[in-house]
Each structure stands twice: as C-alpha cells, then as structure tokens.
Amino acid sequence: MRWFDWLFGSASQPTKGLFAKFRRKSRAPTDPDLLKIAKDRKGHLSRRAVRDEYNRLVVEKYAHDKA
C-alpha cells in the first residue's frame, strides 16, 4: 500500500497530482455563430469535418485582427 500511496498520493486525494496537468489546459470559448455555420456546411460528413471547418472559419474571422 505504501507503493500505491507513493505513486498516486495519499488516500485522501489520490488523483490530485495525477490529473493536475489536464486541468491546466483551458480551451478558448466557442463562437456559437461560427459553430452553427460549420455544422450547416459539414454536419453530414463527420465531427472532424465540422471541427476543421470551424477552425478554418475562426482563422478567417480573426485573421483581420492581426493584420
């Protein structure tokens, strides 16, 4: 049991350190209008196609801010 406690922490908070790195990564908020457009365009294909179309729309929309 000591090996388990050493590896994962004490029994009171066994997953605190183990999953801490996953909580550090935060995602940007989703633009609902662009997501709707992406679903309308690519919704019949796959989730990956919708995500790719959404990312393309976001880059297209916010590229003008950096220029």
PyMOL Python script that loads the backbone (N, CA, C, O; Angstrom):
from pymol import cmd

cmd.read_pdbstr("""\
ATOM      1  N   MET A   1       0.814  -1.191   0.000  1.00  0.00           N
ATOM      2  CA  MET A   1       0.000   0.000   0.000  1.00  0.00           C
ATOM      3  C   MET A   1       0.858   1.255   0.000  1.00  0.00           C
ATOM      4  O   MET A   1       0.448   2.268  -0.566  1.00  0.00           O
ATOM      5  N   ARG A   2       2.022   1.223   0.610  1.00  0.00           N
ATOM      6  CA  ARG A   2       2.893   2.389   0.606  1.00  0.00           C
ATOM      7  C   ARG A   2       3.328   2.747  -0.814  1.00  0.00           C
ATOM      8  O   ARG A   2       3.439   3.923  -1.159  1.00  0.00           O
ATOM      9  N   TRP A   3       3.575   1.720  -1.635  1.00  0.00           N
ATOM     10  CA  TRP A   3       3.972   1.978  -3.010  1.00  0.00           C
ATOM     11  C   TRP A   3       2.853   2.695  -3.768  1.00  0.00           C
ATOM     12  O   TRP A   3       3.115   3.615  -4.543  1.00  0.00           O
ATOM     13  N   PHE A   4       1.618   2.277  -3.543  1.00  0.00           N
ATOM     14  CA  PHE A   4       0.463   2.924  -4.178  1.00  0.00           C
ATOM     15  C   PHE A   4       0.346   4.374  -3.724  1.00  0.00           C
ATOM     16  O   PHE A   4       0.117   5.266  -4.541  1.00  0.00           O
ATOM     17  N   ASP A   5       0.502   4.612  -2.418  1.00  0.00           N
ATOM     18  CA  ASP A   5       0.453   5.985  -1.889  1.00  0.00           C
ATOM     19  C   ASP A   5       1.595   6.831  -2.442  1.00  0.00           C
ATOM     20  O   ASP A   5       1.406   8.010  -2.740  1.00  0.00           O
ATOM     21  N   TRP A   6       2.773   6.238  -2.580  1.00  0.00           N
ATOM     22  CA  TRP A   6       3.898   6.975  -3.141  1.00  0.00           C
ATOM     23  C   TRP A   6       3.639   7.329  -4.606  1.00  0.00           C
ATOM     24  O   TRP A   6       3.980   8.422  -5.057  1.00  0.00           O
ATOM     25  N   LEU A   7       3.036   6.398  -5.341  1.00  0.00           N
ATOM     26  CA  LEU A   7       2.810   6.601  -6.761  1.00  0.00           C
ATOM     27  C   LEU A   7       1.671   7.568  -7.036  1.00  0.00           C
ATOM     28  O   LEU A   7       1.796   8.450  -7.886  1.00  0.00           O
ATOM     29  N   PHE A   8       0.567   7.411  -6.329  1.00  0.00           N
ATOM     30  CA  PHE A   8      -0.622   8.205  -6.604  1.00  0.00           C
ATOM     31  C   PHE A   8      -0.959   9.237  -5.536  1.00  0.00           C
ATOM     32  O   PHE A   8      -1.885  10.024  -5.730  1.00  0.00           O
ATOM     33  N   GLY A   9      -0.263   9.262  -4.448  1.00  0.00           N
ATOM     34  CA  GLY A   9      -0.540  10.218  -3.385  1.00  0.00           C
ATOM     35  C   GLY A   9      -1.275   9.545  -2.244  1.00  0.00           C
ATOM     36  O   GLY A   9      -1.500   8.335  -2.262  1.00  0.00           O
ATOM     37  N   SER A  10      -1.648  10.340  -1.249  1.00  0.00           N
ATOM     38  CA  SER A  10      -2.331   9.779  -0.089  1.00  0.00           C
ATOM     39  C   SER A  10      -3.751   9.371  -0.468  1.00  0.00           C
ATOM     40  O   SER A  10      -4.260   9.761  -1.518  1.00  0.00           O
ATOM     41  N   ALA A  11      -4.375   8.589   0.389  1.00  0.00           N
ATOM     42  CA  ALA A  11      -5.709   8.070   0.111  1.00  0.00           C
ATOM     43  C   ALA A  11      -6.764   9.175   0.108  1.00  0.00           C
ATOM     44  O   ALA A  11      -7.822   9.009  -0.500  1.00  0.00           O
ATOM     45  N   SER A  12      -6.495  10.302   0.775  1.00  0.00           N
ATOM     46  CA  SER A  12      -7.492  11.366   0.825  1.00  0.00           C
ATOM     47  C   SER A  12      -7.613  12.090  -0.519  1.00  0.00           C
ATOM     48  O   SER A  12      -8.711  12.494  -0.900  1.00  0.00           O
ATOM     49  N   GLN A  13      -6.508  12.258  -1.236  1.00  0.00           N
ATOM     50  CA  GLN A  13      -6.538  12.920  -2.543  1.00  0.00           C
ATOM     51  C   GLN A  13      -5.634  12.156  -3.519  1.00  0.00           C
ATOM     52  O   GLN A  13      -4.561  12.644  -3.874  1.00  0.00           O
ATOM     53  N   PRO A  14      -6.049  10.991  -3.945  1.00  0.00           N
ATOM     54  CA  PRO A  14      -5.154  10.172  -4.755  1.00  0.00           C
ATOM     55  C   PRO A  14      -4.922  10.689  -6.168  1.00  0.00           C
ATOM     56  O   PRO A  14      -3.889  10.384  -6.765  1.00  0.00           O
ATOM     57  N   THR A  15      -5.835  11.448  -6.710  1.00  0.00           N
ATOM     58  CA  THR A  15      -5.690  11.849  -8.115  1.00  0.00           C
ATOM     59  C   THR A  15      -5.337  13.318  -8.280  1.00  0.00           C
ATOM     60  O   THR A  15      -5.336  13.821  -9.404  1.00  0.00           O
ATOM     61  N   LYS A  16      -5.041  14.012  -7.204  1.00  0.00           N
ATOM     62  CA  LYS A  16      -4.780  15.452  -7.294  1.00  0.00           C
ATOM     63  C   LYS A  16      -3.595  15.752  -8.205  1.00  0.00           C
ATOM     64  O   LYS A  16      -3.723  16.557  -9.127  1.00  0.00           O
ATOM     65  N   GLY A  17      -2.465  15.136  -7.973  1.00  0.00           N
ATOM     66  CA  GLY A  17      -1.295  15.388  -8.798  1.00  0.00           C
ATOM     67  C   GLY A  17      -1.351  14.689 -10.134  1.00  0.00           C
ATOM     68  O   GLY A  17      -0.762  15.148 -11.112  1.00  0.00           O
ATOM     69  N   LEU A  18      -2.058  13.580 -10.173  1.00  0.00           N
ATOM     70  CA  LEU A  18      -2.113  12.780 -11.382  1.00  0.00           C
ATOM     71  C   LEU A  18      -2.856  13.493 -12.504  1.00  0.00           C
ATOM     72  O   LEU A  18      -2.433  13.434 -13.659  1.00  0.00           O
ATOM     73  N   PHE A  19      -3.964  14.167 -12.179  1.00  0.00           N
ATOM     74  CA  PHE A  19      -4.774  14.826 -13.192  1.00  0.00           C
ATOM     75  C   PHE A  19      -4.593  16.339 -13.230  1.00  0.00           C
ATOM     76  O   PHE A  19      -5.330  17.026 -13.937  1.00  0.00           O
ATOM     77  N   ALA A  20      -3.639  16.867 -12.490  1.00  0.00           N
ATOM     78  CA  ALA A  20      -3.444  18.318 -12.441  1.00  0.00           C
ATOM     79  C   ALA A  20      -3.024  18.880 -13.789  1.00  0.00           C
ATOM     80  O   ALA A  20      -3.423  19.987 -14.151  1.00  0.00           O
ATOM     81  N   LYS A  21      -2.226  18.132 -14.532  1.00  0.00           N
ATOM     82  CA  LYS A  21      -1.763  18.648 -15.820  1.00  0.00           C
ATOM     83  C   LYS A  21      -2.898  18.769 -16.820  1.00  0.00           C
ATOM     84  O   LYS A  21      -2.824  19.595 -17.729  1.00  0.00           O
ATOM     85  N   PHE A  22      -3.947  17.968 -16.679  1.00  0.00           N
ATOM     86  CA  PHE A  22      -5.078  18.056 -17.591  1.00  0.00           C
ATOM     87  C   PHE A  22      -5.956  19.265 -17.292  1.00  0.00           C
ATOM     88  O   PHE A  22      -6.588  19.808 -18.198  1.00  0.00           O
ATOM     89  N   ARG A  23      -6.002  19.692 -16.040  1.00  0.00           N
ATOM     90  CA  ARG A  23      -6.807  20.859 -15.678  1.00  0.00           C
ATOM     91  C   ARG A  23      -6.130  22.163 -16.079  1.00  0.00           C
ATOM     92  O   ARG A  23      -6.804  23.183 -16.222  1.00  0.00           O
ATOM     93  N   ARG A  24      -4.815  22.152 -16.263  1.00  0.00           N
ATOM     94  CA  ARG A  24      -4.097  23.375 -16.613  1.00  0.00           C
ATOM     95  C   ARG A  24      -4.450  23.861 -18.008  1.00  0.00           C
ATOM     96  O   ARG A  24      -4.446  25.065 -18.268  1.00  0.00           O
ATOM     97  N   LYS A  25      -4.752  22.944 -18.897  1.00  0.00           N
ATOM     98  CA  LYS A  25      -5.053  23.318 -20.265  1.00  0.00           C
ATOM     99  C   LYS A  25      -6.493  23.804 -20.342  1.00  0.00           C
ATOM    100  O   LYS A  25      -7.425  23.057 -20.043  1.00  0.00           O
ATOM    101  N   SER A  26      -6.668  25.031 -20.736  1.00  0.00           N
ATOM    102  CA  SER A  26      -8.018  25.559 -20.880  1.00  0.00           C
ATOM    103  C   SER A  26      -8.292  25.821 -22.348  1.00  0.00           C
ATOM    104  O   SER A  26      -7.389  26.185 -23.102  1.00  0.00           O
ATOM    105  N   ARG A  27      -9.505  25.641 -22.741  1.00  0.00           N
ATOM    106  CA  ARG A  27      -9.886  25.853 -24.122  1.00  0.00           C
ATOM    107  C   ARG A  27     -10.502  27.227 -24.292  1.00  0.00           C
ATOM    108  O   ARG A  27     -11.076  27.792 -23.361  1.00  0.00           O
ATOM    109  N   ALA A  28     -10.373  27.742 -25.473  1.00  0.00           N
ATOM    110  CA  ALA A  28     -10.986  29.024 -25.790  1.00  0.00           C
ATOM    111  C   ALA A  28     -12.493  28.843 -25.898  1.00  0.00           C
ATOM    112  O   ALA A  28     -12.960  27.769 -26.275  1.00  0.00           O
ATOM    113  N   PRO A  29     -13.254  29.875 -25.573  1.00  0.00           N
ATOM    114  CA  PRO A  29     -14.706  29.755 -25.688  1.00  0.00           C
ATOM    115  C   PRO A  29     -15.115  29.555 -27.147  1.00  0.00           C
ATOM    116  O   PRO A  29     -14.464  30.062 -28.061  1.00  0.00           O
ATOM    117  N   THR A  30     -16.180  28.824 -27.346  1.00  0.00           N
ATOM    118  CA  THR A  30     -16.666  28.521 -28.687  1.00  0.00           C
ATOM    119  C   THR A  30     -17.556  29.640 -29.190  1.00  0.00           C
ATOM    120  O   THR A  30     -18.412  30.133 -28.455  1.00  0.00           O
ATOM    121  N   ASP A  31     -17.366  30.042 -30.427  1.00  0.00           N
ATOM    122  CA  ASP A  31     -18.210  31.042 -31.069  1.00  0.00           C
ATOM    123  C   ASP A  31     -19.439  30.315 -31.623  1.00  0.00           C
ATOM    124  O   ASP A  31     -19.315  29.574 -32.598  1.00  0.00           O
ATOM    125  N   PRO A  32     -20.616  30.505 -31.029  1.00  0.00           N
ATOM    126  CA  PRO A  32     -21.786  29.720 -31.433  1.00  0.00           C
ATOM    127  C   PRO A  32     -22.233  29.982 -32.866  1.00  0.00           C
ATOM    128  O   PRO A  32     -22.739  29.076 -33.528  1.00  0.00           O
ATOM    129  N   ASP A  33     -22.053  31.208 -33.356  1.00  0.00           N
ATOM    130  CA  ASP A  33     -22.459  31.510 -34.729  1.00  0.00           C
ATOM    131  C   ASP A  33     -21.593  30.753 -35.738  1.00  0.00           C
ATOM    132  O   ASP A  33     -22.105  30.179 -36.699  1.00  0.00           O
ATOM    133  N   LEU A  34     -20.290  30.757 -35.512  1.00  0.00           N
ATOM    134  CA  LEU A  34     -19.394  30.046 -36.419  1.00  0.00           C
ATOM    135  C   LEU A  34     -19.592  28.541 -36.337  1.00  0.00           C
ATOM    136  O   LEU A  34     -19.479  27.841 -37.343  1.00  0.00           O
ATOM    137  N   LEU A  35     -19.887  28.042 -35.142  1.00  0.00           N
ATOM    138  CA  LEU A  35     -20.129  26.614 -34.995  1.00  0.00           C
ATOM    139  C   LEU A  35     -21.386  26.200 -35.754  1.00  0.00           C
ATOM    140  O   LEU A  35     -21.419  25.124 -36.351  1.00  0.00           O
ATOM    141  N   LYS A  36     -22.414  27.035 -35.739  1.00  0.00           N
ATOM    142  CA  LYS A  36     -23.646  26.733 -36.473  1.00  0.00           C
ATOM    143  C   LYS A  36     -23.376  26.712 -37.976  1.00  0.00           C
ATOM    144  O   LYS A  36     -23.869  25.835 -38.685  1.00  0.00           O
ATOM    145  N   ILE A  37     -22.596  27.673 -38.458  1.00  0.00           N
ATOM    146  CA  ILE A  37     -22.252  27.712 -39.878  1.00  0.00           C
ATOM    147  C   ILE A  37     -21.470  26.458 -40.263  1.00  0.00           C
ATOM    148  O   ILE A  37     -21.733  25.855 -41.304  1.00  0.00           O
ATOM    149  N   ALA A  38     -20.515  26.068 -39.431  1.00  0.00           N
ATOM    150  CA  ALA A  38     -19.715  24.877 -39.715  1.00  0.00           C
ATOM    151  C   ALA A  38     -20.578  23.625 -39.726  1.00  0.00           C
ATOM    152  O   ALA A  38     -20.386  22.753 -40.574  1.00  0.00           O
ATOM    153  N   LYS A  39     -21.525  23.521 -38.800  1.00  0.00           N
ATOM    154  CA  LYS A  39     -22.413  22.353 -38.772  1.00  0.00           C
ATOM    155  C   LYS A  39     -23.311  22.323 -39.991  1.00  0.00           C
ATOM    156  O   LYS A  39     -23.574  21.255 -40.543  1.00  0.00           O
ATOM    157  N   ASP A  40     -23.786  23.486 -40.419  1.00  0.00           N
ATOM    158  CA  ASP A  40     -24.626  23.531 -41.614  1.00  0.00           C
ATOM    159  C   ASP A  40     -23.842  23.104 -42.853  1.00  0.00           C
ATOM    160  O   ASP A  40     -24.381  22.427 -43.727  1.00  0.00           O
ATOM    161  N   ARG A  41     -22.587  23.494 -42.927  1.00  0.00           N
ATOM    162  CA  ARG A  41     -21.776  23.173 -44.100  1.00  0.00           C
ATOM    163  C   ARG A  41     -21.283  21.732 -44.105  1.00  0.00           C
ATOM    164  O   ARG A  41     -21.311  21.073 -45.144  1.00  0.00           O
ATOM    165  N   LYS A  42     -20.828  21.232 -42.948  1.00  0.00           N
ATOM    166  CA  LYS A  42     -20.150  19.940 -42.907  1.00  0.00           C
ATOM    167  C   LYS A  42     -20.793  18.934 -41.964  1.00  0.00           C
ATOM    168  O   LYS A  42     -20.220  17.869 -41.731  1.00  0.00           O
ATOM    169  N   GLY A  43     -21.962  19.236 -41.415  1.00  0.00           N
ATOM    170  CA  GLY A  43     -22.562  18.371 -40.397  1.00  0.00           C
ATOM    171  C   GLY A  43     -22.885  16.972 -40.861  1.00  0.00           C
ATOM    172  O   GLY A  43     -22.934  16.050 -40.047  1.00  0.00           O
ATOM    173  N   HIS A  44     -23.107  16.792 -42.149  1.00  0.00           N
ATOM    174  CA  HIS A  44     -23.467  15.473 -42.652  1.00  0.00           C
ATOM    175  C   HIS A  44     -22.256  14.559 -42.828  1.00  0.00           C
ATOM    176  O   HIS A  44     -22.414  13.351 -43.005  1.00  0.00           O
ATOM    177  N   LEU A  45     -21.052  15.124 -42.780  1.00  0.00           N
ATOM    178  CA  LEU A  45     -19.863  14.311 -43.009  1.00  0.00           C
ATOM    179  C   LEU A  45     -19.360  13.652 -41.727  1.00  0.00           C
ATOM    180  O   LEU A  45     -19.472  12.437 -41.564  1.00  0.00           O
ATOM    181  N   SER A  46     -18.809  14.450 -40.825  1.00  0.00           N
ATOM    182  CA  SER A  46     -18.283  13.905 -39.576  1.00  0.00           C
ATOM    183  C   SER A  46     -17.991  15.037 -38.610  1.00  0.00           C
ATOM    184  O   SER A  46     -18.002  16.210 -38.983  1.00  0.00           O
ATOM    185  N   ARG A  47     -17.729  14.673 -37.366  1.00  0.00           N
ATOM    186  CA  ARG A  47     -17.361  15.680 -36.364  1.00  0.00           C
ATOM    187  C   ARG A  47     -16.022  16.314 -36.694  1.00  0.00           C
ATOM    188  O   ARG A  47     -15.805  17.502 -36.456  1.00  0.00           O
ATOM    189  N   ARG A  48     -15.137  15.512 -37.240  1.00  0.00           N
ATOM    190  CA  ARG A  48     -13.826  16.041 -37.600  1.00  0.00           C
ATOM    191  C   ARG A  48     -13.943  17.092 -38.706  1.00  0.00           C
ATOM    192  O   ARG A  48     -13.258  18.114 -38.673  1.00  0.00           O
ATOM    193  N   ALA A  49     -14.810  16.836 -39.677  1.00  0.00           N
ATOM    194  CA  ALA A  49     -15.016  17.808 -40.749  1.00  0.00           C
ATOM    195  C   ALA A  49     -15.618  19.093 -40.198  1.00  0.00           C
ATOM    196  O   ALA A  49     -15.251  20.188 -40.625  1.00  0.00           O
ATOM    197  N   VAL A  50     -16.543  18.962 -39.249  1.00  0.00           N
ATOM    198  CA  VAL A  50     -17.146  20.145 -38.617  1.00  0.00           C
ATOM    199  C   VAL A  50     -16.086  20.920 -37.851  1.00  0.00           C
ATOM    200  O   VAL A  50     -16.033  22.147 -37.931  1.00  0.00           O
ATOM    201  N   ARG A  51     -15.235  20.207 -37.104  1.00  0.00           N
ATOM    202  CA  ARG A  51     -14.176  20.876 -36.336  1.00  0.00           C
ATOM    203  C   ARG A  51     -13.188  21.583 -37.252  1.00  0.00           C
ATOM    204  O   ARG A  51     -12.776  22.708 -36.970  1.00  0.00           O
ATOM    205  N   ASP A  52     -12.805  20.933 -38.348  1.00  0.00           N
ATOM    206  CA  ASP A  52     -11.881  21.553 -39.293  1.00  0.00           C
ATOM    207  C   ASP A  52     -12.493  22.786 -39.938  1.00  0.00           C
ATOM    208  O   ASP A  52     -11.817  23.801 -40.105  1.00  0.00           O
ATOM    209  N   GLU A  53     -13.773  22.705 -40.303  1.00  0.00           N
ATOM    210  CA  GLU A  53     -14.445  23.852 -40.901  1.00  0.00           C
ATOM    211  C   GLU A  53     -14.569  24.989 -39.888  1.00  0.00           C
ATOM    212  O   GLU A  53     -14.383  26.155 -40.236  1.00  0.00           O
ATOM    213  N   TYR A  54     -14.883  24.652 -38.634  1.00  0.00           N
ATOM    214  CA  TYR A  54     -14.982  25.662 -37.580  1.00  0.00           C
ATOM    215  C   TYR A  54     -13.636  26.361 -37.383  1.00  0.00           C
ATOM    216  O   TYR A  54     -13.575  27.587 -37.290  1.00  0.00           O
ATOM    217  N   ASN A  55     -12.562  25.577 -37.320  1.00  0.00           N
ATOM    218  CA  ASN A  55     -11.226  26.169 -37.151  1.00  0.00           C
ATOM    219  C   ASN A  55     -10.872  27.073 -38.323  1.00  0.00           C
ATOM    220  O   ASN A  55     -10.267  28.128 -38.130  1.00  0.00           O
ATOM    221  N   ARG A  56     -11.247  26.668 -39.547  1.00  0.00           N
ATOM    222  CA  ARG A  56     -10.980  27.496 -40.717  1.00  0.00           C
ATOM    223  C   ARG A  56     -11.748  28.815 -40.635  1.00  0.00           C
ATOM    224  O   ARG A  56     -11.217  29.873 -40.973  1.00  0.00           O
ATOM    225  N   LEU A  57     -13.008  28.743 -40.180  1.00  0.00           N
ATOM    226  CA  LEU A  57     -13.820  29.943 -40.044  1.00  0.00           C
ATOM    227  C   LEU A  57     -13.269  30.887 -38.972  1.00  0.00           C
ATOM    228  O   LEU A  57     -13.270  32.105 -39.151  1.00  0.00           O
ATOM    229  N   VAL A  58     -12.805  30.323 -37.871  1.00  0.00           N
ATOM    230  CA  VAL A  58     -12.229  31.145 -36.795  1.00  0.00           C
ATOM    231  C   VAL A  58     -10.979  31.856 -37.286  1.00  0.00           C
ATOM    232  O   VAL A  58     -10.801  33.047 -37.033  1.00  0.00           O
ATOM    233  N   VAL A  59     -10.116  31.137 -37.983  1.00  0.00           N
ATOM    234  CA  VAL A  59      -8.898  31.756 -38.507  1.00  0.00           C
ATOM    235  C   VAL A  59      -9.252  32.845 -39.510  1.00  0.00           C
ATOM    236  O   VAL A  59      -8.645  33.916 -39.518  1.00  0.00           O
ATOM    237  N   GLU A  60     -10.235  32.562 -40.353  1.00  0.00           N
ATOM    238  CA  GLU A  60     -10.650  33.558 -41.349  1.00  0.00           C
ATOM    239  C   GLU A  60     -11.225  34.810 -40.688  1.00  0.00           C
ATOM    240  O   GLU A  60     -10.965  35.930 -41.129  1.00  0.00           O
ATOM    241  N   LYS A  61     -12.008  34.609 -39.627  1.00  0.00           N
ATOM    242  CA  LYS A  61     -12.645  35.738 -38.943  1.00  0.00           C
ATOM    243  C   LYS A  61     -11.627  36.601 -38.202  1.00  0.00           C
ATOM    244  O   LYS A  61     -11.678  37.828 -38.277  1.00  0.00           O
ATOM    245  N   TYR A  62     -10.709  35.963 -37.491  1.00  0.00           N
ATOM    246  CA  TYR A  62      -9.789  36.708 -36.644  1.00  0.00           C
ATOM    247  C   TYR A  62      -8.456  37.017 -37.303  1.00  0.00           C
ATOM    248  O   TYR A  62      -7.586  37.607 -36.661  1.00  0.00           O
ATOM    249  N   ALA A  63      -8.264  36.639 -38.560  1.00  0.00           N
ATOM    250  CA  ALA A  63      -7.025  36.975 -39.269  1.00  0.00           C
ATOM    251  C   ALA A  63      -6.921  38.466 -39.523  1.00  0.00           C
ATOM    252  O   ALA A  63      -5.821  39.012 -39.605  1.00  0.00           O
ATOM    253  N   HIS A  64      -8.066  39.127 -39.647  1.00  0.00           N
ATOM    254  CA  HIS A  64      -8.069  40.553 -39.880  1.00  0.00           C
ATOM    255  C   HIS A  64      -7.598  41.345 -38.670  1.00  0.00           C
ATOM    256  O   HIS A  64      -7.088  42.456 -38.814  1.00  0.00           O
ATOM    257  N   ASP A  65      -7.769  40.771 -37.460  1.00  0.00           N
ATOM    258  CA  ASP A  65      -7.330  41.446 -36.239  1.00  0.00           C
ATOM    259  C   ASP A  65      -5.803  41.546 -36.166  1.00  0.00           C
ATOM    260  O   ASP A  65      -5.260  42.525 -35.654  1.00  0.00           O
ATOM    261  N   LYS A  66      -5.128  40.533 -36.678  1.00  0.00           N
ATOM    262  CA  LYS A  66      -3.668  40.519 -36.595  1.00  0.00           C
ATOM    263  C   LYS A  66      -3.009  41.271 -37.739  1.00  0.00           C
ATOM    264  O   LYS A  66      -1.837  41.636 -37.653  1.00  0.00           O
ATOM    265  N   ALA A  67      -3.753  41.503 -38.803  1.00  0.00           N
ATOM    266  CA  ALA A  67      -3.161  42.168 -39.982  1.00  0.00           C
ATOM    267  C   ALA A  67      -3.010  43.653 -39.781  1.00  0.00           C
ATOM    268  O   ALA A  67      -2.531  44.352 -40.674  1.00  0.00           O
TER     269      ALA A  67
END
""", "prot")
cmd.dss("prot")
cmd.show_as("cartoon", "prot")
cmd.util.cbc("prot")
cmd.orient("prot")
